[in-house]
């Protein structure tokens, strides 16, 4: 008990020390020129890119999740693609000038960012958040998931050292040791912290929103994928299996259920099987569900980020060596149908619908059941139908004819490159955007008068016709007492 108390007290003290140090460093960094800010970000980007493979291996070994090669790609994406997307964004001084309306906009950093990172994408998320924070002139302190504390801390250390070598003040980028929930709570509530950037599970995001501070949180992604009869079925099958197997489905925008148009369902299944999908026999479905979820429906952490082979081994199911994804019929949607939930592992739900309208209704149900506001996928060559469906889907990212895992983050689609995906008001977040640097600066507006105020708000101008009679009489009386005949006298 005493040991736990000492641990918590040390974590609280560390959070306070890092927050206060970061505030001082950020105030100094806020004075930096655009050239200096870009030099710091460039150095951080290059250092993270250089360390991408080592950090990926560390993350895999520490968490036991996913595919090391895929983690390399995510780290490189965070270091290179994210930086390239924000390099030219103005974030220092005057960033907009409207001569016609006589308005200028100046950038103002948020200040100190408290960043929560997940165990699923720890190193790539730390790289991404560091770059968007620094580009905005902010300081950032990380609170890593305990299961990924070492790899996150190493990532942050690489970035911090590179940033300082390029001219950033010491303490601008730092990391808690991740050993105590008390330390995280202290960081989130500390007076020096200005904004929270939370990526992780539901409890973590709710904790961020409960602090009373501005917070960007993200919700779960229960992503449906509609495959229309007009789609390129071969490409759709390839995208679905490649996406679901990418890093064992650790990106929250990965497909969770396929809804196939009935006329092409058999062909889609056959082509998915050619790509490494395996339909789980009925005898193993309950066993598999028990591996993926606790009795209350929550995700079993031991099932997260596992290969199809590893999951099959747990339930003693023989599968082809080429299997990349396990596919299970949904059976229905809701709490009584476990495969209709979000599955952060190599398991994909499957259902059919008689037509596009029925498919749309199933997709909406899936999103409402744990994925509100996140992402959805449409494979279709019918543009009008695609636009109609997209308008009806309660998702702020709709990926068309692409992998959702990579499309949603801005790799194969032109969304802003990001590893924190907002779910908007319907998903319990403040924005539905892909979070980027523009979310970490405030806009200070300066405006000159361009129109006179209306007459109704002005004092009427007095009509000058000489002194008013009352005043004249009073002045005459005063002068008479003084023995004068005029003021000049």
C-alpha positions, 0 to 999 in steps of 0.5 A, a space after each residue: 500500500 505504501 509502495 503504491 502511494 509513493 508511486 502515485 505521489 512521484 507520478 503526481 510530482 513528475 506531472 507537475 514538474 513537466 507541466 510547469 517546465 513545458 509552460 515556460 518552454 512554450 512561452 519562449 517557443 511562442 516567440 520563435 520565427 516561422 523559419 525556426 518553427 519549421 526547422 524544429 519540425 523538420 528535425 523532429 520529422 527526420 529523426 522520427 523517420 530515421 527511427 521508424 523501424 526500431 520504434 516499430 519493433 519496440 512497439 510490437 515487442 512491448 504490446 504484442 500487437 500487430 505486424 512490425 512491418 506495418 508499424 514501420 509504415 505507420 511511423 513513416 507516415 506519421 513522420 513524413 506524410 503528416 509533416 509534408 501536409 502541414 509544412 506549408 501551413 502558416 502558423 506564426 504571425 499574420 496567417 491571413 490578410 483580407 484587404 477588401 474587408 480590412 481584416 487580418 488573422 494572426 495565429 496564436 498557439 494553444 499553449 501546453 498540450 496534454 497528449 494521451 496515446 493508445 497501446 494500439 498505435 503508440 509510436 506513430 501517434 506520438 510522432 504525429 501529435 508532436 509534429 502538429 503541436 510543434 508546428 502550431 508553436 505549442 509544447 506537448 507532454 505525453 501520457 502513454 498507455 501503460 502497456 506501451 510506456 517504453 516505446 512511447 517514451 523512446 519515441 518522445 525522447 528522439 523527437 525532443 532531442 532532435 527539436 532541442 538540437 534545432 533550437 527548441 527550448 528544453 522541456 518543450 516535448 516530454 513524457 510521463 513514465 506511464 506508471 500511474 493513473 494518478 500522474 495522468 489525472 494530475 497532468 490533465 487537470 494541471 493549471 499549466 495545461 491548455 488543451 487535451 489531445 486524447 486518442 485511446 479507449 472510451 474511459 481515457 477519452 471520457 476522463 479527458 472530457 471530464 477535466 473541464 479543459 478544452 479536449 479533442 477526443 475520439 470515439 470508437 470506430 465500428 466501420 461498415 463497408 457496403 459493396 454494391 453490385 456496380 463495384 469492381 468486385 475484385 478490387 473491393 475484395 482485395 481492399 477489404 482483406 488488405 485493410 482488415 489485415 493491416 497491422 491486425 486491424 489496430 487502426 480504429 477506422 478499419 472495416 468491421 463488417 462487410 455488407 454485400 449486395 445480394 447479386 454479387 455476394 457469392 462472387 465477393 466471398 470467393 474473391 475475398 477467400 482468394 485474398 486470404 479470408 476464411 469463413 469461420 465454421 458455425 461450430 467455432 463462432 461462439 468460442 471465437 466470440 468468447 475470445 474476443 469479448 468479455 461477458 459484458 461485451 467489452 473487448 478482451 485486450 488479449 484478443 487485440 491486434 492478433 493474427 488470424 492464425 493466433 486467434 484460430 489457435 486459441 479456439 483450436 480451429 485449423 485454417 489454411 496457412 494463407 489465412 489473413 482474416 477470419 470472417 463471421 456472419 453477423 447474424 444480426 446487429 446489437 448487443 446479442 450479436 457480438 460480431 457486430 461490435 468493433 473488433 480490433 483484431 483480424 476478425 471481420 463481420 459479413 452480411 448481405 442486403 437485397 439492395 442499396 437501400 437495405 444495405 444503407 439501413 444495415 450500415 446505419 445500424 452498425 454505426 449507431 451500435 458503437 461507431 457514431 460519427 466515425 467512418 464508413 466505406 462504400 465500394 461502388 461505381 454508381 456515383 449518384 448512389 454513392 453520394 446519396 448513401 454518404 449523405 445518409 450515413 452517420 459518419 464524418 469520413 466516407 471512404 470510397 473504393 479504397 482501404 478504410 484503414 489507410 484511406 481514413 488517415 489520409 494515406 490512400 485518400 486525400 483526408 488530412 493526414 492524421 492519427 486522431 480521427 474526430 467523431 463530431 457531436 454525434 460521437 461525443 467529440 467536439 469535431 468530426 475532422 481528422 485532427 491536424 495543426 489547425 486544431 492546435 492554434 487559435 485565430 486572433 482577428 484584427 479588423 478595421 472599420 469599413 462601415 459607419 454606425 447607423 444614426 440610431 446608435 449616435 447622439 443627436 448633434 446639437 443645433 448651435 444658435 447661441 447660448 440657451 436662454 437659461 444659461 444666459 440669464 444665469 451668466 448675467 446674474 453672476 456678472 451683475 453681482 461681480 459688477 461686470 457687464 460681460 465675461 471679457 471684462 
